[in-house]
């Protein structure tokens, strides 16, 4: 069985197929609607963390292709508290065709995938955010018509989004520069995993100089300085991160054609200014819309004909690995 937990679990060819599928599904939707590819299919959405984009985009993605999605709150499902994650996975798997979970602890998503009889999709963990990265890559792909060789600069706190962007850059041969203060830079294990995944195709540099990171970049990306679960650190972070604000002065050092991305929600006046967020180089809202289309492609691929049963042995091995270890590559490409 195939799950969607980490971009490192998929081949570059698989990910490109998903991006191309997302483009097709987006175009179909705008020209009159998608065919009911997932008619009769149900998606359970398990939330430990609240979300606007994750919930609405997954619900609407399933609706667009004829399926059904429903929300399960933290009060309804306490992963590992009310009952074991293994029991929850097996119970839900008897009711629905797929599970999307948005959790704090990455081990929860790994445990769900290990025990679930249906595909599991990682809607976010503290370790990574692969669905967001797919929407980001789709936005960049639509803008430039390619990914390979582009320069992506990430500015701010190196968080779960940064980890997934690293894996995406590694898969597609992008250059990535990361400008983060010391103590908030990517973990060495994530950098090493990305470099191994890239097999020499990843050009990545980490610096505490935001100007150096953004110079010449095709894409400038930022995220909130304080993520959910880090509220106790908010004041400390506000004192550290102001030099990493994406404003017009910093953006002027990027390429003239550069676009700006932010996974949202944005704390305007902190990590990004209104002038940039609402300016001509901003792609924040097309990027947010692309959550819908990228996830639609993932759902159709996992639940469409032949999508849910491939690579069962290989995926089981992947889901049992800790995130600090290198994800195992697929033994064969996904059947298209």
Secondary structure, 3 states (H helix, E strand, C coil): CCCECCHHHCCHHHHHHHHHHHHHHHHHHHCCCCCCCCCCCEEEEEECCCCCHHHHHHHHHHHHCCCEEEEECCCCCCECCCECHHHHHHHHHCCCCEEEEECCCHHHHHHHHHHCCCEEEEEECCCCCHHHHHHHHHHHHHHHCCCCCCEEEEECCCCHHHHHHHHHHHHHCCEEEEECCCCCCCCHHHHHHHHHHHCCCCEEEEECCHHHHHCCCCEEEECCCCCCCCHHHHHHHHHHCHHHCECHHHHCCCCCCCEEEECCCCCECCCECHHHHCCCCECHHHHHHHHHHHHHHHHHHHHCCCCCCCCHHHHHHHHCCCCCCCCCCCCCCCCC
